[in-house]
Amino acid sequence: MKIFVNSAKEDWVSDRYRNEWIKNNKNICSHNYFGDKIIWLISPWTWKKIPKRILSSRTVLCTIHHIDEDKFLSNERQDFYDRDLFVDKYHVISQKTFNQLKNLTDKPITLIPFWVNPEIWSFIPDKNKLRQELGFDSDQYLIGSFQRDTEGSDLKSPKLSKGPDRLVEIYKNLNNTKKKLVVILAGRRRQYIINELKKNKIEFKFFEDADFLKLNNLYNILDLYIVASRYEGGPAAIMESAITKTPIISTNVGIASEVLHPSSIFDMNNFNNATPNTEYAFNNVKKYTIPQHFEEYHKLFETIS
């Protein structure tokens, strides 16, 4: 069994998952799609880069990360059904996406959450020392957000599936109740949140080009990480927060209910009552660490080889 995993080449999380999979499964991975191989569309939006004659003659596994129902209009829907003609089996990473997908296709669907890499993400006990190294005081209240929030089309409109408008409302509320609040931002396409924070005079610090080491350190200094998304596949931030024992609350999206305690899940009517439970999340996320979690994927590929 040989597997070719397609690449988005967008420096997005799917590329990271692809690289981690190949690094840890070299014996069953191929760098091209020629020959008798399984094609894994881990970045399904780039499926047209593979010739249709290749797709039609191979076994194709397609990962659906999430479905943004507000954007799943004529063009995206048609693209889905065009690709569905070549897909033999689907893979989803959350129950919510499974429930959406089963209404769109009669192809078999397997639910396996993505993995988390303990070589990158880990808990650091001495938060105060770490805060000093990163230029923060021990009495500041640090809230993190490391996910894209702005549409790439104009770099100013909110990416509503990620809920940045909701995040701003929560930040405004907490800024009135928490002393010395600072929002810690990382990642790309953060223009919308940054503009809103400036407009509302909320202190923030932006680490635009933080590498994994810096991101791991940032998780470890936080008092709270908030996921306010409307639609998500993961997000990876839930698992990363869980394994670093970062206090996190989230809307009920993606894998939130699989990892977080019910008390840590909120909607916009009760976010003030949401309570992080780091030990519960940490104990849950351990079953998704690599390399052991790869066994679930090996079983999946054995069913379609």
C-alpha positions in Angstrom: 0.0 0.0 0.0 1.4 3.4 -1.1 -0.3 6.7 -0.3 0.0 10.0 -2.2 -1.1 13.0 -0.1 -1.9 16.1 -2.0 -0.6 19.5 -0.9 -2.3 22.9 -0.7 1.0 24.7 -0.6 -0.7 27.5 1.4 1.3 27.3 4.6 -2.0 26.3 6.3 -2.7 23.7 8.8 -3.4 21.0 6.3 0.1 21.4 4.9 1.4 20.8 8.4 -0.7 17.7 8.9 0.6 16.4 5.5 4.2 17.0 6.5 3.8 15.3 9.9 2.1 12.3 8.3 4.8 11.9 5.7 7.6 12.3 8.2 6.2 9.6 10.4 4.9 7.2 7.7 7.7 7.3 5.1 7.4 3.6 4.4 3.9 3.9 3.0 4.0 7.4 1.4 4.8 8.3 -2.2 5.9 11.7 -3.6 3.9 11.2 -6.8 0.5 9.9 -7.8 1.6 7.5 -10.5 1.3 3.8 -10.1 -1.1 1.7 -8.0 -1.6 4.1 -5.1 -4.2 5.6 -2.8 -4.7 9.3 -3.3 -5.5 11.2 -0.1 -7.0 14.6 -0.7 -6.1 16.1 2.6 -6.6 19.5 1.0 -9.7 18.8 -1.1 -10.1 22.4 -2.4 -7.0 21.8 -4.6 -8.3 18.5 -6.1 -8.3 19.8 -9.7 -4.5 19.9 -9.7 -4.6 16.1 -10.1 -5.7 15.0 -13.6 -9.2 13.5 -13.6 -7.8 10.4 -15.5 -5.6 9.8 -12.5 -8.4 10.3 -10.0 -10.7 8.0 -11.9 -8.2 5.2 -11.9 -7.1 5.4 -8.2 -8.7 4.8 -4.9 -9.4 8.3 -3.5 -9.9 9.3 0.1 -11.1 12.8 0.6 -10.8 14.7 3.9 -13.6 17.2 4.6 -12.4 19.6 7.3 -15.6 21.5 7.7 -18.5 22.8 5.7 -19.3 26.5 6.1 -23.0 26.4 5.5 -23.2 30.2 4.9 -20.8 29.9 2.0 -21.8 26.5 0.6 -23.7 28.1 -2.3 -23.9 27.3 -5.9 -20.2 27.3 -6.9 -18.9 25.4 -3.8 -21.8 23.0 -3.9 -21.1 22.3 -7.6 -17.4 21.8 -6.9 -18.3 19.4 -4.2 -20.4 17.2 -6.4 -17.9 17.4 -9.3 -15.2 16.0 -6.9 -17.6 13.5 -5.3 -17.6 11.6 -8.7 -14.0 10.6 -8.1 -14.1 10.0 -4.3 -14.3 6.5 -3.0 -14.4 7.3 0.7 -14.6 10.4 2.9 -12.7 11.2 6.1 -14.0 13.8 8.5 -12.4 15.1 11.7 -15.5 15.9 13.8 -19.0 14.6 14.4 -20.5 17.8 13.3 -18.9 17.6 9.9 -20.0 13.9 9.7 -23.6 15.0 10.2 -23.3 17.6 7.5 -21.6 15.4 5.0 -23.9 12.4 5.3 -26.7 14.6 3.8 -24.5 15.4 0.7 -23.2 12.0 -0.4 -23.9 8.3 -0.3 -20.1 7.5 -0.1 -18.8 5.9 3.1 -17.6 8.3 5.8 -15.1 7.6 8.5 -14.6 10.0 11.5 -11.1 10.3 12.9 -9.9 13.5 14.5 -6.6 14.9 13.4 -3.6 14.4 15.6 -1.5 16.6 17.9 2.2 16.5 17.9 3.8 16.4 21.4 7.2 17.2 19.9 5.8 20.7 19.2 3.2 21.3 21.8 3.9 20.8 25.5 3.0 22.2 29.0 5.6 24.5 30.6 5.1 24.8 34.4 6.9 28.1 35.1 4.5 30.6 33.5 5.9 33.7 35.4 9.4 33.1 34.1 8.1 32.6 30.6 6.1 35.8 30.8 9.1 37.7 31.8 11.1 36.3 28.9 8.3 37.4 26.5 7.9 40.9 28.0 4.7 40.4 30.0 3.9 41.1 33.7 2.7 38.4 36.0 -0.5 40.4 36.9 -1.6 41.0 33.3 -4.7 39.0 32.1 -3.6 37.5 28.8 -6.2 36.2 26.3 -5.0 34.4 23.1 -6.2 34.0 19.6 -4.0 32.4 16.9 -6.5 31.7 14.1 -7.2 33.7 10.9 -10.0 36.1 11.3 -9.9 38.1 8.0 -11.0 37.2 4.5 -8.1 36.9 2.1 -10.0 38.6 -0.7 -9.7 42.1 0.7 -7.7 41.6 4.0 -10.2 43.7 6.0 -13.6 41.9 6.0 -14.2 39.5 8.9 -14.1 35.8 8.2 -17.4 35.2 9.8 -17.0 31.4 10.0 -14.2 32.1 12.6 -16.4 34.4 14.6 -14.1 37.4 14.9 -17.1 39.7 15.5 -18.0 37.5 18.4 -14.5 37.6 19.7 -14.5 41.4 19.7 -17.7 41.4 21.7 -16.2 39.1 24.3 -13.0 41.1 24.4 -15.0 44.3 25.0 -16.9 42.6 27.9 -13.7 41.2 29.5 -11.9 44.5 29.1 -14.5 46.0 31.5 -14.1 43.2 34.1 -10.5 42.1 34.0 -7.6 44.4 35.1 -4.7 44.8 32.7 -6.2 42.7 29.9 -4.0 42.1 26.9 -5.0 40.2 23.8 -2.2 38.1 22.4 -2.5 37.6 18.6 -0.5 35.3 16.3 -0.7 34.1 12.8 -1.7 35.7 9.5 -4.7 37.6 8.3 -5.4 39.3 11.7 -6.3 42.7 10.2 -10.0 42.7 11.2 -9.3 41.9 14.9 -6.4 44.3 15.1 -8.5 47.2 13.7 -11.4 46.4 16.1 -9.0 46.2 19.1 -7.5 49.6 18.1 -11.0 51.1 17.6 -12.1 49.9 21.1 -8.8 50.9 22.7 -8.1 47.3 23.9 -4.4 46.5 24.5 -2.9 43.8 22.3 0.4 42.4 21.1 0.7 40.8 17.7 3.3 38.0 17.0 2.8 37.8 13.2 5.6 35.4 12.3 5.8 33.3 15.4 7.3 29.8 14.8 6.1 26.7 16.6 8.5 27.2 19.6 7.2 30.8 20.1 3.5 29.7 19.7 4.0 26.9 22.3 5.4 29.5 24.6 2.5 31.9 23.9 0.0 29.2 24.7 1.8 28.6 28.0 1.5 32.2 29.2 -2.2 32.6 28.6 -4.9 33.0 31.2 -7.5 32.1 28.5 -7.8 31.0 24.9 -11.2 31.6 23.2 -12.6 29.9 20.2 -15.7 31.8 19.0 -16.2 30.2 15.6 -19.5 29.5 13.9 -18.1 26.7 11.8 -14.8 24.7 12.3 -13.2 21.5 11.4 -10.9 21.3 14.4 -9.8 23.9 15.1 -6.2 22.8 15.8 -6.1 25.4 18.6 -8.4 23.3 20.7 -6.0 20.3 20.7 -3.0 22.6 21.1 -4.6 24.4 24.1 -5.5 21.1 25.6 -2.1 19.5 25.4 -0.4 22.7 26.7 -2.9 22.9 29.6 -4.0 26.3 28.4 -7.3 27.4 29.8 -9.8 27.4 26.9 -13.4 28.0 26.2 -15.1 27.4 22.9 -18.3 27.5 21.0 -19.7 24.1 20.2 -17.9 23.6 16.9 -15.6 21.0 15.4 -14.0 18.8 18.0 -14.9 21.0 21.0 -17.3 18.4 22.4 -14.8 15.6 21.9 -12.0 17.3 23.9 -13.4 20.0 26.2 -15.6 19.6 29.3 -19.2 20.6 28.7 -18.7 23.5 31.1 -16.1 24.9 28.8 -18.4 25.1 25.8 -20.5 28.3 25.3 -22.8 30.3 23.1 -22.9 34.0 22.9 -25.7 34.1 25.5 -23.7 32.4 28.2 -19.9 33.0 27.5 -19.6 34.6 30.9 -20.5 31.3 32.5 -18.0 29.1 30.6 -15.3 27.6 32.7 -12.0 26.1 31.5 -11.1 22.7 32.7 -7.5 22.1 31.7 -7.1 18.6 33.3 -10.2 17.3 31.6 -9.1 18.6 28.2 -5.5 17.4 28.7 -6.6 13.9 29.6 -8.9 13.7 26.6 -6.4 15.0 24.1 -3.7 12.5 25.0 -5.4 9.8 22.9 -4.9 11.9 19.8 -1.1 12.3 20.2 1.3 10.9 17.6 2.6 8.4 16.8 0.0 6.2 18.5 -3.0 8.0 16.9 -1.7 7.2 13.5 -2.8 3.6 14.1 -6.4 4.8 13.5 -5.4 6.1 10.1 -3.5 2.9 9.3 -6.7 1.0 10.0 -8.7 3.4 7.7 -6.3 2.9 4.8 -6.3 -0.9 5.3 -10.1 -0.8 4.6 -9.6 0.9 1.2 -6.3 -0.6 0.0 
